[in-house]
Amino acid sequence: MEDFAQRLAQIQERIEAAERRSGRSPGAVKLMAVSKTRSRQEVEEAYRLGLRLFGENRVQEAAEKFDAMPADTELHLIGHLQRNKAKTAAASVVCVQSIDKFETAAALEKHCAELDRTMKILLEVNTSGEVSKEGVTNQAQLIPLIEAVLDMTHLKISGLMTMAPFTDDQTAVRASFSALRKLQEHLVKVFPETDFSELSMGMSSDFELAIEEGSTLVRVGTSLFGPRK
Ligand SMILES: *Cc1c(COP(=O)(O)O)cnc(C)c1O
């Protein structure tokens, strides 16, 4: 686990350098450890080294792995949420970053109401144009979705999430991140009372670009834990 500590220190340095380079204030960007496929033991080691924010793709895996973690552990769902998993999600994570459909939001709202809890959500936007990716693709879908979620009293919008296209073309990756930031600027005007401050963008291969384009939360798996099997 010495390796893990070294990798963590390197990533933190790269985040700080990207913050400085792009005129962001120090600490403006949160580091999320994406722990999908990793063991409970690896999560505990990450926690011991100071990480508190974790992301998982699958609800069941998240619920089992994070059961009885210390109370200051902040677990987000970053993968697609199926409606029939909304109950488990409501009971096991503090934020769902992948809301892109009314039906999923409504199911989550219902189960959060039953548990008498509120849940942070991010709206997932497809900024890459890749059909394989989840996320709302246009404003004609997004605006009514936001209006509907604003009526759901147990869900609290706190920003937007995206995944860049899967390519080495840095211009395309950057364009995807800047599209999310521009969308945020637009939404703040349309919904001045709503919090869109969180911009969850950037992964192992592109988190520095994302920070330069305004990311507030980077989701890093491979560069922290090593390659996934
Ligand atoms: C797996 C995953 C990540 C982390 O990817 P790495 O390339 O391993 O850093 C980030 N975000 C989402 C939505 C993911 O599914």
The ligand as an ORCA input file, in Angstrom:
! r2SCAN-3c Opt
* xyz 0 1
  C     -14.843      4.202    -13.728
  C     -15.313      5.604    -13.724
  C     -14.447      6.657    -13.391
  C     -12.958      6.453    -13.087
  O     -12.266      6.040    -14.226
  P     -10.664      5.909    -14.220
  O     -10.314      6.019    -15.656
  O     -10.365      4.563    -13.642
  O     -10.115      6.997    -13.410
  C     -14.971      7.938    -13.341
  N     -16.268      8.194    -13.617
  C     -17.122      7.211    -13.959
  C     -18.553      7.562    -14.232
  C     -16.677      5.891    -14.030
  O     -17.541      4.940    -14.386
*
